[in-house]
């Protein structure tokens, strides 16, 4: 008499299924990363859609599920870079534990963000003066918003509360210009050169202090 043995089937352990939204976000991220990699030593205008999709490992037609054009991809890179930095610097200024030295906190945050995202900032500094492109306009808009955020924060200081909006924005523009100069200096230095980085940070802090101390003195004479 035979017996039938119902042996349990072995089911392999698999990862949780990826949703359609997650797949789309991964592909979008792959396209952005591919563009940044290819832009390491060239300008955006020289980049083609086929190059980006090949680097990302997708077919060219799939590109349009994520971006309407190459310029839209470039603007997305701008937004990702500058908006993150704006948020980080605002956090540095709002952190009550560090209000005793907001300038040092802001410079340190700027330094850490640039070193962690050098490809982003090379792209920004290279494309800032690209001449009327959607990307250069996006950069200009983001920097203006960056300056406006800073002007609002400056108005919180007691000795600046009586300043006009125009003067606050002027001071904020000077601070942003100084920060951008620091970004360019950092990108020109080989990553890992600790001593040179320390010098750049020290000079950046001095420049910002000169603006913060000098502008109020200049204004009192006008």
Backbone as JSON Lines, residues from 0, in Angstrom:
{"i":0,"aa":"X","n":[0.86,-1.18,0.0],"ca":[0.0,0.0,0.0],"c":[0.88,1.22,0.0]}
{"i":1,"aa":"X","n":[0.68,2.05,-0.96],"ca":[1.53,3.22,-1.07],"c":[0.98,4.41,-0.31]}
{"i":2,"aa":"X","n":[1.88,5.29,0.06],"ca":[1.5,6.51,0.77],"c":[1.9,7.71,-0.08]}
{"i":3,"aa":"X","n":[1.05,8.72,-0.07],"ca":[1.34,9.96,-0.79],"c":[1.83,11.0,0.22]}
{"i":4,"aa":"X","n":[3.01,11.45,0.04],"ca":[3.57,12.44,0.96],"c":[3.49,13.82,0.32]}
{"i":5,"aa":"X","n":[2.78,14.7,0.97],"ca":[2.66,16.08,0.48],"c":[3.78,16.92,1.09]}
{"i":6,"aa":"X","n":[4.92,16.9,0.44],"ca":[6.06,17.66,0.95],"c":[5.82,19.15,0.75]}
{"i":7,"aa":"X","n":[6.16,19.94,1.75],"ca":[5.97,21.39,1.6],"c":[6.91,21.95,0.55]}
{"i":8,"aa":"X","n":[6.4,22.87,-0.21],"ca":[7.22,23.51,-1.23],"c":[8.12,24.55,-0.57]}
{"i":9,"aa":"X","n":[9.36,24.63,-1.02],"ca":[10.28,25.63,-0.5],"c":[10.08,26.93,-1.26]}
{"i":10,"aa":"X","n":[9.77,27.94,-0.52],"ca":[9.52,29.25,-1.14],"c":[10.68,30.17,-0.79]}
{"i":11,"aa":"X","n":[11.34,30.69,-1.77],"ca":[12.48,31.56,-1.51],"c":[12.04,32.87,-0.87]}
{"i":12,"aa":"X","n":[12.88,33.4,-0.02],"ca":[12.6,34.69,0.61],"c":[12.95,35.79,-0.36]}
{"i":13,"aa":"X","n":[12.0,36.6,-0.68],"ca":[12.23,37.69,-1.63],"c":[12.01,39.03,-0.95]}
{"i":14,"aa":"X","n":[12.57,40.04,-1.53],"ca":[12.4,41.39,-0.98],"c":[10.97,41.85,-1.23]}
{"i":15,"aa":"X","n":[10.56,42.84,-0.45],"ca":[9.22,43.37,-0.62],"c":[9.08,43.93,-2.03]}
{"i":16,"aa":"X","n":[7.92,43.71,-2.64],"ca":[7.74,44.18,-4.0],"c":[7.89,45.7,-4.1]}
{"i":17,"aa":"X","n":[8.52,46.15,-5.16],"ca":[8.72,47.57,-5.39],"c":[7.49,48.13,-6.1]}
{"i":18,"aa":"X","n":[6.97,49.24,-5.57],"ca":[5.78,49.84,-6.16],"c":[6.16,50.56,-7.45]}
{"i":19,"aa":"X","n":[5.15,50.87,-8.22],"ca":[5.37,51.59,-9.47],"c":[5.98,52.96,-9.19]}
{"i":20,"aa":"X","n":[5.5,53.61,-8.13],"ca":[6.03,54.93,-7.77],"c":[7.51,54.83,-7.39]}
{"i":21,"aa":"X","n":[7.88,53.81,-6.64],"ca":[9.27,53.62,-6.24],"c":[10.16,53.36,-7.45]}
{"i":22,"aa":"X","n":[9.67,52.56,-8.39],"ca":[10.45,52.31,-9.61],"c":[10.67,53.62,-10.39]}
{"i":23,"aa":"X","n":[9.62,54.42,-10.45],"ca":[9.71,55.69,-11.18],"c":[10.72,56.62,-10.51]}
{"i":24,"aa":"X","n":[10.67,56.67,-9.19],"ca":[11.6,57.54,-8.46],"c":[13.04,57.06,-8.62]}
{"i":25,"aa":"X","n":[13.24,55.74,-8.65],"ca":[14.59,55.19,-8.83],"c":[15.14,55.55,-10.21]}
{"i":26,"aa":"X","n":[14.28,55.45,-11.21],"ca":[14.73,55.78,-12.57],"c":[15.02,57.27,-12.68]}
{"i":27,"aa":"X","n":[14.17,58.08,-12.09],"ca":[14.39,59.54,-12.1],"c":[15.72,59.86,-11.42]}
{"i":28,"aa":"X","n":[15.98,59.21,-10.29],"ca":[17.22,59.43,-9.57],"c":[18.42,58.99,-10.41]}
{"i":29,"aa":"X","n":[18.26,57.88,-11.12],"ca":[19.33,57.37,-11.98],"c":[19.67,58.37,-13.08]}
{"i":30,"aa":"X","n":[18.65,59.01,-13.64],"ca":[18.87,60.0,-14.7],"c":[19.6,61.23,-14.15]}
{"i":31,"aa":"X","n":[19.21,61.7,-12.98],"ca":[19.87,62.85,-12.37],"c":[21.33,62.53,-12.04]}
{"i":32,"aa":"X","n":[21.56,61.36,-11.48],"ca":[22.92,60.96,-11.13],"c":[23.78,60.78,-12.38]}
{"i":33,"aa":"X","n":[23.18,60.22,-13.43],"ca":[23.93,60.02,-14.68],"c":[24.33,61.37,-15.27]}
{"i":34,"aa":"X","n":[23.42,62.33,-15.26],"ca":[23.72,63.66,-15.8],"c":[24.85,64.32,-15.0]}
{"i":35,"aa":"X","n":[24.79,64.23,-13.68],"ca":[25.84,64.82,-12.85],"c":[27.2,64.19,-13.13]}
{"i":36,"aa":"X","n":[27.22,62.89,-13.29],"ca":[28.47,62.19,-13.56],"c":[29.07,62.66,-14.89]}
{"i":37,"aa":"X","n":[28.23,62.78,-15.9],"ca":[28.7,63.19,-17.22],"c":[29.11,64.67,-17.25]}
{"i":38,"aa":"X","n":[28.58,65.46,-16.32],"ca":[28.87,66.89,-16.29],"c":[30.1,67.23,-15.46]}
{"i":39,"aa":"X","n":[30.83,66.23,-15.04],"ca":[31.99,66.46,-14.17],"c":[32.99,67.45,-14.76]}
{"i":40,"aa":"X","n":[33.17,67.42,-16.1],"ca":[34.16,68.3,-16.71],"c":[33.67,68.9,-18.03]}
{"i":41,"aa":"X","n":[32.38,69.14,-18.12],"ca":[31.82,69.73,-19.34],"c":[30.57,70.53,-19.01]}
{"i":42,"aa":"X","n":[30.09,71.33,-19.97],"ca":[28.89,72.12,-19.69],"c":[27.64,71.37,-20.12]}
{"i":43,"aa":"X","n":[26.5,71.85,-19.63],"ca":[25.24,71.14,-19.84],"c":[24.83,71.13,-21.31]}
{"i":44,"aa":"X","n":[25.13,72.22,-22.02],"ca":[24.71,72.32,-23.42],"c":[25.32,71.22,-24.29]}
{"i":45,"aa":"X","n":[26.45,70.66,-23.87],"ca":[27.11,69.62,-24.66],"c":[26.57,68.23,-24.36]}
{"i":46,"aa":"X","n":[25.66,68.15,-23.42],"ca":[25.14,66.84,-22.99],"c":[23.92,66.44,-23.82]}
{"i":47,"aa":"X","n":[23.88,65.2,-24.25],"ca":[22.74,64.73,-25.05],"c":[21.86,63.79,-24.24]}
{"i":48,"aa":"X","n":[20.61,63.71,-24.66],"ca":[19.66,62.82,-24.0],"c":[20.12,61.37,-24.1]}
{"i":49,"aa":"X","n":[20.63,60.98,-25.25],"ca":[21.07,59.59,-25.44],"c":[22.23,59.24,-24.5]}
{"i":50,"aa":"X","n":[23.13,60.2,-24.29],"ca":[24.23,59.94,-23.37],"c":[23.73,59.7,-21.95]}
{"i":51,"aa":"X","n":[22.79,60.51,-21.53],"ca":[22.26,60.41,-20.17],"c":[21.53,59.1,-19.96]}
{"i":52,"aa":"X","n":[20.67,58.74,-20.93],"ca":[19.91,57.51,-20.77],"c":[20.81,56.28,-20.84]}
{"i":53,"aa":"X","n":[21.84,56.34,-21.68],"ca":[22.79,55.22,-21.75],"c":[23.49,55.04,-20.42]}
{"i":54,"aa":"X","n":[23.94,56.16,-19.84],"ca":[24.63,56.11,-18.55],"c":[23.7,55.6,-17.45]}
{"i":55,"aa":"X","n":[22.41,55.97,-17.54],"ca":[21.43,55.56,-16.53],"c":[20.94,54.14,-16.74]}
{"i":56,"aa":"X","n":[21.21,53.58,-17.93],"ca":[20.81,52.21,-18.21],"c":[19.36,52.05,-18.6]}
{"i":57,"aa":"X","n":[18.79,53.07,-19.27],"ca":[17.4,52.98,-19.74],"c":[17.35,53.36,-21.22]}
{"i":58,"aa":"X","n":[16.25,53.03,-21.85],"ca":[16.09,53.37,-23.27],"c":[15.73,54.85,-23.38]}
{"i":59,"aa":"X","n":[16.14,55.52,-24.45],"ca":[15.89,56.96,-24.59],"c":[14.43,57.36,-24.45]}
{"i":60,"aa":"X","n":[13.51,56.54,-24.99],"ca":[12.09,56.92,-24.92],"c":[11.57,56.97,-23.49]}
{"i":61,"aa":"X","n":[12.21,56.22,-22.58],"ca":[11.77,56.21,-21.18],"c":[12.08,57.53,-20.47]}
{"i":62,"aa":"X","n":[13.0,58.3,-21.04],"ca":[13.37,59.59,-20.45],"c":[12.15,60.48,-20.26]}
{"i":63,"aa":"X","n":[11.26,60.49,-21.26],"ca":[10.12,61.42,-21.26],"c":[9.03,61.06,-20.25]}
{"i":64,"aa":"X","n":[9.18,59.94,-19.59],"ca":[8.25,59.62,-18.5],"c":[8.62,60.39,-17.24]}
{"i":65,"aa":"X","n":[9.8,61.0,-17.25],"ca":[10.31,61.67,-16.05],"c":[10.59,63.15,-16.26]}
{"i":66,"aa":"X","n":[11.02,63.51,-17.46],"ca":[11.32,64.91,-17.77],"c":[10.82,65.23,-19.17]}
{"i":67,"aa":"X","n":[10.28,66.43,-19.33],"ca":[9.76,66.84,-20.63],"c":[10.88,67.17,-21.6]}
{"i":68,"aa":"X","n":[12.05,67.54,-21.07],"ca":[13.18,67.92,-21.91],"c":[14.46,67.83,-21.08]}
{"i":69,"aa":"X","n":[15.59,67.98,-21.76],"ca":[16.87,68.01,-21.06],"c":[16.96,69.23,-20.15]}
{"i":70,"aa":"X","n":[16.4,70.36,-20.6],"ca":[16.43,71.56,-19.77],"c":[15.67,71.35,-18.47]}
{"i":71,"aa":"X","n":[14.57,70.6,-18.55],"ca":[13.8,70.33,-17.33],"c":[14.63,69.49,-16.36]}
{"i":72,"aa":"X","n":[15.39,68.55,-16.89],"ca":[16.3,67.77,-16.04],"c":[17.33,68.69,-15.4]}
{"i":73,"aa":"X","n":[17.87,69.63,-16.17],"ca":[18.85,70.57,-15.62],"c":[18.28,71.43,-14.53]}
{"i":74,"aa":"X","n":[17.05,71.91,-14.72],"ca":[16.38,72.72,-13.69],"c":[16.15,71.9,-12.43]}
{"i":75,"aa":"X","n":[15.83,70.62,-12.6],"ca":[15.65,69.74,-11.44],"c":[16.95,69.61,-10.65]}
{"i":76,"aa":"X","n":[18.07,69.55,-11.34],"ca":[19.37,69.51,-10.66],"c":[19.62,70.8,-9.89]}
{"i":77,"aa":"X","n":[19.25,71.93,-10.47],"ca":[19.39,73.23,-9.79],"c":[18.57,73.24,-8.51]}
{"i":78,"aa":"X","n":[17.3,72.86,-8.65],"ca":[16.4,72.88,-7.49],"c":[16.9,71.98,-6.37]}
{"i":79,"aa":"X","n":[17.37,70.82,-6.75],"ca":[17.85,69.84,-5.77],"c":[19.05,70.39,-5.01]}
{"i":80,"aa":"X","n":[19.93,71.07,-5.71],"ca":[21.16,71.57,-5.1],"c":[20.9,72.79,-4.21]}
{"i":81,"aa":"X","n":[20.28,73.82,-4.76],"ca":[20.15,75.09,-4.04],"c":[19.1,75.02,-2.95]}
{"i":82,"aa":"X","n":[17.98,74.37,-3.21],"ca":[16.93,74.33,-2.19],"c":[17.38,73.55,-0.96]}
{"i":83,"aa":"X","n":[18.13,72.49,-1.17],"ca":[18.65,71.74,-0.03],"c":[19.6,72.61,0.78]}
{"i":84,"aa":"X","n":[20.45,73.35,0.1],"ca":[21.39,74.23,0.79],"c":[20.65,75.32,1.56]}
{"i":85,"aa":"X","n":[19.62,75.9,0.95],"ca":[18.85,76.94,1.64],"c":[18.26,76.4,2.94]}
{"i":86,"aa":"X","n":[17.73,75.2,2.88],"ca":[17.15,74.59,4.07],"c":[18.19,74.32,5.14]}
{"i":87,"aa":"X","n":[19.36,73.83,4.72],"ca":[20.42,73.52,5.66],"c":[20.94,74.78,6.35]}
{"i":88,"aa":"X","n":[21.14,75.86,5.58],"ca":[21.64,77.1,6.16],"c":[20.61,77.74,7.08]}
{"i":89,"aa":"X","n":[19.35,77.63,6.71],"ca":[18.31,78.16,7.59],"c":[18.3,77.41,8.91]}
{"i":90,"aa":"X","n":[18.49,76.09,8.85],"ca":[18.54,75.3,10.08],"c":[19.72,75.73,10.95]}
{"i":91,"aa":"X","n":[20.85,76.02,10.29],"ca":[22.03,76.47,11.04],"c":[21.76,77.79,11.74]}
{"i":92,"aa":"X","n":[21.02,78.7,11.08],"ca":[20.72,79.99,11.69],"c":[19.65,79.87,12.77]}
{"i":93,"aa":"X","n":[18.74,78.9,12.62],"ca":[17.65,78.75,13.58],"c":[18.02,77.91,14.79]}
{"i":94,"aa":"X","n":[19.14,77.2,14.72],"ca":[19.55,76.31,15.81],"c":[19.96,77.14,17.02]}
{"i":95,"aa":"X","n":[19.13,77.13,18.06],"ca":[19.37,77.96,19.24],"c":[20.65,77.58,19.96]}
{"i":96,"aa":"X","n":[21.11,76.36,19.76],"ca":[22.34,75.94,20.41],"c":[23.54,76.64,19.79]}
{"i":97,"aa":"X","n":[23.36,77.22,18.6],"ca":[24.51,77.81,17.93],"c":[24.32,79.29,17.64]}
{"i":98,"aa":"X","n":[23.34,79.93,18.26],"ca":[23.09,81.34,18.0],"c":[24.22,82.23,18.48]}
{"i":99,"aa":"X","n":[25.1,81.71,19.35],"ca":[26.22,82.5,19.8],"c":[27.19,82.79,18.67]}
{"i":100,"aa":"X","n":[27.16,82.0,17.61],"ca":[28.04,82.24,16.47],"c":[27.38,81.72,15.2]}
{"i":101,"aa":"X","n":[26.42,82.47,14.72],"ca":[25.66,82.07,13.54],"c":[26.55,82.01,12.3]}
{"i":102,"aa":"X","n":[27.51,82.92,12.22],"ca":[28.39,82.95,11.05],"c":[29.21,81.66,10.95]}
{"i":103,"aa":"X","n":[29.81,81.25,12.05],"ca":[30.6,80.01,12.04],"c":[29.74,78.82,11.68]}
{"i":104,"aa":"X","n":[28.51,78.77,12.25],"ca":[27.61,77.66,11.97],"c":[27.23,77.63,10.49]}
{"i":105,"aa":"X","n":[26.97,78.8,9.91],"ca":[26.57,78.87,8.51],"c":[27.71,78.48,7.58]}
{"i":106,"aa":"X","n":[28.93,78.95,7.89],"ca":[30.09,78.61,7.06],"c":[30.39,77.12,7.14]}
{"i":107,"aa":"X","n":[30.31,76.56,8.34],"ca":[30.54,75.13,8.5],"c":[29.51,74.32,7.72]}
{"i":108,"aa":"X","n":[28.24,74.73,7.78],"ca":[27.19,74.03,7.04],"c":[27.44,74.12,5.54]}
{"i":109,"aa":"X","n":[27.82,75.32,5.08],"ca":[28.14,75.51,3.67],"c":[29.28,74.59,3.25]}
{"i":110,"aa":"X","n":[30.33,74.56,4.04],"ca":[31.5,73.73,3.73],"c":[31.12,72.25,3.65]}
{"i":111,"aa":"X","n":[30.41,71.76,4.64],"ca":[30.04,70.34,4.67],"c":[29.16,69.98,3.48]}
{"i":112,"aa":"X","n":[28.25,70.87,3.12],"ca":[27.33,70.58,2.01],"c":[28.08,70.58,0.68]}
{"i":113,"aa":"X","n":[28.98,71.54,0.49],"ca":[29.75,71.59,-0.76],"c":[30.63,70.35,-0.9]}
{"i":114,"aa":"X","n":[31.32,69.98,0.17],"ca":[32.19,68.81,0.11],"c":[31.4,67.52,-0.12]}
{"i":115,"aa":"X","n":[30.17,67.47,0.38],"ca":[29.35,66.26,0.2],"c":[28.69,66.21,-1.17]}
{"i":116,"aa":"X","n":[28.58,67.38,-1.84],"ca":[27.87,67.44,-3.12],"c":[28.67,68.26,-4.14]}
{"i":117,"aa":"X","n":[29.94,67.92,-4.3],"ca":[30.8,68.71,-5.19],"c":[30.3,68.72,-6.63]}
{"i":118,"aa":"X","n":[29.77,67.6,-7.11],"ca":[29.26,67.55,-8.48],"c":[28.14,68.56,-8.7]}
{"i":119,"aa":"X","n":[27.26,68.67,-7.7],"ca":[26.16,69.63,-7.8],"c":[26.7,71.06,-7.93]}
{"i":120,"aa":"X","n":[27.67,71.39,-7.11],"ca":[28.15,72.77,-7.09],"c":[29.04,73.11,-8.27]}
{"i":121,"aa":"X","n":[29.73,72.12,-8.82],"ca":[30.46,72.38,-10.06],"c":[29.47,72.7,-11.18]}
{"i":122,"aa":"X","n":[28.4,71.95,-11.2],"ca":[27.34,72.19,-12.18],"c":[26.77,73.6,-12.01]}
{"i":123,"aa":"X","n":[26.46,74.0,-10.79],"ca":[25.87,75.31,-10.52],"c":[26.8,76.45,-10.9]}
{"i":124,"aa":"X","n":[28.06,76.37,-10.48],"ca":[28.99,77.46,-10.77],"c":[29.31,77.55,-12.25]}
{"i":125,"aa":"X","n":[29.32,76.41,-12.95],"ca":[29.59,76.41,-14.39],"c":[28.41,76.97,-15.18]}
{"i":126,"aa":"X","n":[27.19,76.63,-14.76],"ca":[26.0,77.0,-15.53],"c":[25.4,78.34,-15.13]}
{"i":127,"aa":"X","n":[25.9,78.93,-14.06],"ca":[25.32,80.19,-13.56],"c":[25.33,81.28,-14.62]}
{"i":128,"aa":"X","n":[26.39,81.33,-15.41],"ca":[26.51,82.37,-16.43],"c":[26.42,81.77,-17.84]}
{"i":129,"aa":"X","n":[25.55,80.79,-17.98],"ca":[25.44,80.1,-19.27],"c":[24.7,80.91,-20.33]}
{"i":130,"aa":"X","n":[24.21,82.07,-19.98],"ca":[23.65,82.98,-20.97],"c":[22.24,82.72,-21.42]}
{"i":131,"aa":"X","n":[21.28,83.04,-20.58],"ca":[19.88,83.02,-20.97],"c":[19.19,81.68,-21.04]}
{"i":132,"aa":"X","n":[19.86,80.62,-20.63],"ca":[19.21,79.31,-20.64],"c":[18.23,79.19,-19.49]}
{"i":133,"aa":"X","n":[17.33,78.2,-19.59],"ca":[16.38,77.96,-18.51],"c":[17.11,77.6,-17.22]}
{"i":134,"aa":"X","n":[18.25,76.94,-17.37],"ca":[19.02,76.52,-16.2],"c":[19.65,77.71,-15.49]}
{"i":135,"aa":"X","n":[20.26,78.64,-16.26],"ca":[20.87,79.82,-15.64],"c":[19.8,80.69,-15.0]}
{"i":136,"aa":"X","n":[18.61,80.76,-15.61],"ca":[17.51,81.54,-15.02],"c":[17.04,80.89,-13.71]}
{"i":137,"aa":"X","n":[16.98,79.56,-13.69],"ca":[16.59,78.85,-12.48],"c":[17.59,79.1,-11.36]}
{"i":138,"aa":"X","n":[18.88,79.11,-11.7],"ca":[19.91,79.38,-10.7],"c":[19.74,80.79,-10.14]}
{"i":139,"aa":"X","n":[19.51,81.76,-11.03],"ca":[19.33,83.15,-10.59],"c":[18.13,83.28,-9.66]}
{"i":140,"aa":"X","n":[17.04,82.59,-9.99],"ca":[15.84,82.64,-9.16],"c":[16.1,82.04,-7.78]}
{"i":141,"aa":"X","n":[16.77,80.88,-7.76],"ca":[17.07,80.21,-6.49],"c":[18.0,81.05,-5.62]}
{"i":142,"aa":"X","n":[18.99,81.7,-6.23],"ca":[19.89,82.55,-5.46],"c":[19.17,83.78,-4.92]}
{"i":143,"aa":"X","n":[18.22,84.3,-5.68],"ca":[17.43,85.43,-5.21],"c":[16.56,85.01,-4.03]}
{"i":144,"aa":"X","n":[15.98,83.82,-4.08],"ca":[15.2,83.31,-2.96],"c":[16.1,83.06,-1.75]}
{"i":145,"aa":"X","n":[17.29,82.57,-2.01],"ca":[18.28,82.36,-0.96],"c":[18.58,83.68,-0.25]}
{"i":146,"aa":"X","n":[18.79,84.74,-1.05],"ca":[19.08,86.06,-0.5],"c":[17.88,86.61,0.28]}
{"i":147,"aa":"X","n":[16.68,86.38,-0.23],"ca":[15.46,86.85,0.45],"c":[15.28,86.17,1.8]}
{"i":148,"aa":"X","n":[15.55,84.86,1.84],"ca":[15.5,84.13,3.11],"c":[16.44,84.76,4.13]}
{"i":149,"aa":"X","n":[17.65,85.07,3.66],"ca":[18.66,85.62,4.55],"c":[18.25,87.02,5.02]}
{"i":150,"aa":"X","n":[17.66,87.82,4.14],"ca":[17.22,89.17,4.51],"c":[16.16,89.1,5.62]}
{"i":151,"aa":"X","n":[15.25,88.13,5.51],"ca":[14.22,87.95,6.54],"c":[14.87,87.59,7.87]}
{"i":152,"aa":"X","n":[15.87,86.71,7.82],"ca":[16.55,86.31,9.05],"c":[17.32,87.48,9.67]}
{"i":153,"aa":"X","n":[17.94,88.32,8.81],"ca":[18.69,89.46,9.32],"c":[17.79,90.44,10.07]}
{"i":154,"aa":"X","n":[16.55,90.54,9.63],"ca":[15.61,91.48,10.26],"c":[15.28,91.09,11.69]}
{"i":155,"aa":"X","n":[15.62,89.87,12.09],"ca":[15.35,89.42,13.45],"c":[16.33,90.02,14.46]}
{"i":156,"aa":"X","n":[17.49,90.47,13.96],"ca":[18.48,91.04,14.86],"c":[18.01,92.43,15.31]}
{"i":157,"aa":"X","n":[18.14,92.68,16.59],"ca":[17.61,93.92,17.15],"c":[18.18,95.16,16.48]}
{"i":158,"aa":"X","n":[19.49,95.18,16.22],"ca":[20.1,96.39,15.66],"c":[19.8,96.56,14.17]}
{"i":159,"aa":"X","n":[19.1,95.58,13.57],"ca":[18.75,95.68,12.15],"c":[17.24,95.86,11.93]}
{"i":160,"aa":"X","n":[16.47,95.88,13.0],"ca":[15.01,95.9,12.85],"c":[14.48,97.18,12.21]}
{"i":161,"aa":"X","n":[15.23,98.25,12.33],"ca":[14.78,99.52,11.76],"c":[15.24,99.72,10.31]}
{"i":162,"aa":"X","n":[15.97,98.75,9.79],"ca":[16.45,98.86,8.42],"c":[15.31,98.7,7.42]}
{"i":163,"aa":"X","n":[15.46,99.34,6.29],"ca":[14.47,99.17,5.21],"c":[14.68,97.81,4.55]}
{"i":164,"aa":"X","n":[13.65,97.34,3.87],"ca":[13.76,96.06,3.16],"c":[14.86,96.13,2.1]}
{"i":165,"aa":"X","n":[15.0,97.3,1.46],"ca":[16.03,97.46,0.43],"c":[17.43,97.28,1.01]}
{"i":166,"aa":"X","n":[17.68,97.88,2.17],"ca":[19.01,97.78,2.78],"c":[19.28,96.36,3.29]}
{"i":167,"aa":"X","n":[18.27,95.7,3.83],"ca":[18.44,94.33,4.29],"c":[18.78,93.4,3.12]}
{"i":168,"aa":"X","n":[18.1,93.61,1.99],"ca":[18.38,92.78,0.82],"c":[19.78,93.07,0.26]}
{"i":169,"aa":"X","n":[20.21,94.34,0.37],"ca":[21.56,94.68,-0.07],"c":[22.6,93.92,0.76]}
{"i":170,"aa":"X","n":[22.4,93.93,2.07],"ca":[23.32,93.22,2.95],"c":[23.29,91.72,2.69]}
{"i":171,"aa":"X","n":[22.09,91.18,2.5],"ca":[21.95,89.75,2.21],"c":[22.65,89.39,0.9]}
{"i":172,"aa":"X","n":[22.54,90.23,-0.12],"ca":[23.19,89.98,-1.41],"c":[24.71,89.93,-1.24]}
{"i":173,"aa":"X","n":[25.26,90.82,-0.41],"ca":[26.7,90.82,-0.16],"c":[27.14,89.53,0.51]}
{"i":174,"aa":"X","n":[26.33,89.05,1.47],"ca":[26.66,87.81,2.17],"c":[26.6,86.61,1.22]}
{"i":175,"aa":"X","n":[25.58,86.58,0.37],"ca":[25.44,85.47,-0.58],"c":[26.59,85.48,-1.58]}
{"i":176,"aa":"X","n":[26.98,86.67,-2.05],"ca":[28.1,86.78,-2.98],"c":[29.38,86.24,-2.35]}
{"i":177,"aa":"X","n":[29.59,86.58,-1.07],"ca":[30.77,86.08,-0.36],"c":[30.73,84.56,-0.23]}
{"i":178,"aa":"X","n":[29.55,84.0,0.05],"ca":[29.4,82.55,0.16],"c":[29.69,81.86,-1.16]}
{"i":179,"aa":"X","n":[29.21,82.44,-2.25],"ca":[29.46,81.84,-3.56],"c":[30.95,81.85,-3.89]}
{"i":180,"aa":"X","n":[31.65,82.91,-3.48],"ca":[33.09,82.95,-3.66],"c":[33.78,81.83,-2.91]}
{"i":181,"aa":"X","n":[33.27,81.54,-1.72],"ca":[33.82,80.44,-0.91],"c":[33.59,79.1,-1.6]}
{"i":182,"aa":"X","n":[32.4,78.93,-2.19],"ca":[32.09,77.69,-2.92],"c":[33.1,77.47,-4.05]}
{"i":183,"aa":"X","n":[33.36,78.52,-4.82],"ca":[34.29,78.41,-5.94],"c":[35.68,78.04,-5.44]}
{"i":184,"aa":"X","n":[36.13,78.67,-4.34],"ca":[37.44,78.35,-3.79],"c":[37.53,76.89,-3.35]}
{"i":185,"aa":"X","n":[36.49,76.4,-2.71],"ca":[36.49,75.01,-2.26],"c":[36.57,74.05,-3.43]}
{"i":186,"aa":"X","n":[35.87,74.37,-4.51],"ca":[35.87,73.48,-5.68],"c":[37.2,73.48,-6.41]}
{"i":187,"aa":"X","n":[37.98,74.54,-6.24],"ca":[39.28,74.62,-6.9],"c":[40.37,73.88,-6.13]}
{"i":188,"aa":"X","n":[40.03,73.46,-4.9],"ca":[41.0,72.77,-4.06],"c":[40.72,71.27,-4.09]}
{"i":189,"aa":"X","n":[41.75,70.48,-4.13],"ca":[41.6,69.02,-4.11],"c":[40.92,68.59,-2.83]}
{"i":190,"aa":"X","n":[39.84,67.82,-2.97],"ca":[39.12,67.32,-1.8],"c":[40.06,66.49,-0.93]}
{"i":191,"aa":"X","n":[40.06,66.75,0.37],"ca":[40.94,66.03,1.27],"c":[42.12,66.85,1.74]}
{"i":192,"aa":"X","n":[42.31,68.04,1.14],"ca":[43.38,68.94,1.56],"c":[42.9,69.7,2.8]}
{"i":193,"aa":"X","n":[43.02,69.08,3.95],"ca":[42.43,69.59,5.2],"c":[42.94,70.97,5.56]}
{"i":194,"aa":"X","n":[44.23,71.19,5.45],"ca":[44.81,72.46,5.87],"c":[44.31,73.62,4.99]}
{"i":195,"aa":"X","n":[44.24,73.37,3.68],"ca":[43.74,74.42,2.79],"c":[42.26,74.69,3.05]}
{"i":196,"aa":"X","n":[41.5,73.63,3.31],"ca":[40.09,73.8,3.65],"c":[39.93,74.66,4.9]}
{"i":197,"aa":"X","n":[40.77,74.42,5.9],"ca":[40.7,75.22,7.13],"c":[40.97,76.69,6.86]}
{"i":198,"aa":"X","n":[41.92,76.94,5.97],"ca":[42.24,78.33,5.61],"c":[41.06,78.99,4.91]}
{"i":199,"aa":"X","n":[40.43,78.27,3.99],"ca":[39.28,78.81,3.26],"c":[38.14,79.11,4.22]}
{"i":200,"aa":"X","n":[37.89,78.21,5.15],"ca":[36.82,78.41,6.14],"c":[37.11,79.63,7.01]}
{"i":201,"aa":"X","n":[38.36,79.75,7.45],"ca":[38.74,80.88,8.31],"c":[38.55,82.21,7.58]}
{"i":202,"aa":"X","n":[39.0,82.27,6.34],"ca":[38.86,83.5,5.55],"c":[37.39,83.79,5.26]}
{"i":203,"aa":"X","n":[36.61,82.74,4.98],"ca":[35.18,82.93,4.72],"c":[34.48,83.54,5.92]}
{"i":204,"aa":"X","n":[34.81,83.06,7.11],"ca":[34.21,83.61,8.32],"c":[34.6,85.07,8.49]}
{"i":205,"aa":"X","n":[35.86,85.42,8.23],"ca":[36.31,86.8,8.35],"c":[35.58,87.7,7.36]}
{"i":206,"aa":"X","n":[35.39,87.21,6.13],"ca":[34.69,88.0,5.12],"c":[33.27,88.31,5.54]}
{"i":207,"aa":"X","n":[32.57,87.28,6.06],"ca":[31.19,87.48,6.49],"c":[31.12,88.43,7.68]}
{"i":208,"aa":"X","n":[32.09,88.32,8.59],"ca":[32.1,89.23,9.74],"c":[32.35,90.67,9.3]}
{"i":209,"aa":"X","n":[33.21,90.85,8.3],"ca":[33.47,92.19,7.78],"c":[32.2,92.81,7.21]}
{"i":210,"aa":"X","n":[31.42,91.99,6.5],"ca":[30.15,92.49,5.95],"c":[29.19,92.84,7.07]}
{"i":211,"aa":"X","n":[29.05,91.91,8.03],"ca":[28.1,92.11,9.13],"c":[28.47,93.32,9.98]}
{"i":212,"aa":"X","n":[29.77,93.53,10.21],"ca":[30.21,94.66,11.03],"c":[30.34,95.95,10.22]}
{"i":213,"aa":"X","n":[30.76,95.81,8.96],"ca":[31.01,97.0,8.15],"c":[29.79,97.66,7.58]}
{"i":214,"aa":"X","n":[28.81,96.9,7.11],"ca":[27.63,97.49,6.48],"c":[26.84,98.37,7.44]}
{"i":215,"aa":"X","n":[26.56,97.95,8.68],"ca":[25.84,98.83,9.6],"c":[26.59,100.14,9.85]}
{"i":216,"aa":"X","n":[27.94,100.07,9.93],"ca":[28.74,101.27,10.15],"c":[28.66,102.2,8.95]}
{"i":217,"aa":"X","n":[28.72,101.59,7.74],"ca":[28.6,102.39,6.52],"c":[27.23,103.05,6.43]}
{"i":218,"aa":"X","n":[26.18,102.29,6.79],"ca":[24.82,102.81,6.68],"c":[24.59,104.0,7.62]}
{"i":219,"aa":"X","n":[25.22,103.97,8.8],"ca":[25.04,105.05,9.76],"c":[25.59,106.37,9.25]}
{"i":220,"aa":"X","n":[26.46,106.29,8.21],"ca":[27.08,107.5,7.66],"c":[26.32,108.02,6.43]}
{"i":221,"aa":"X","n":[25.32,107.24,5.96],"ca":[24.61,107.67,4.75],"c":[23.39,108.49,5.08]}
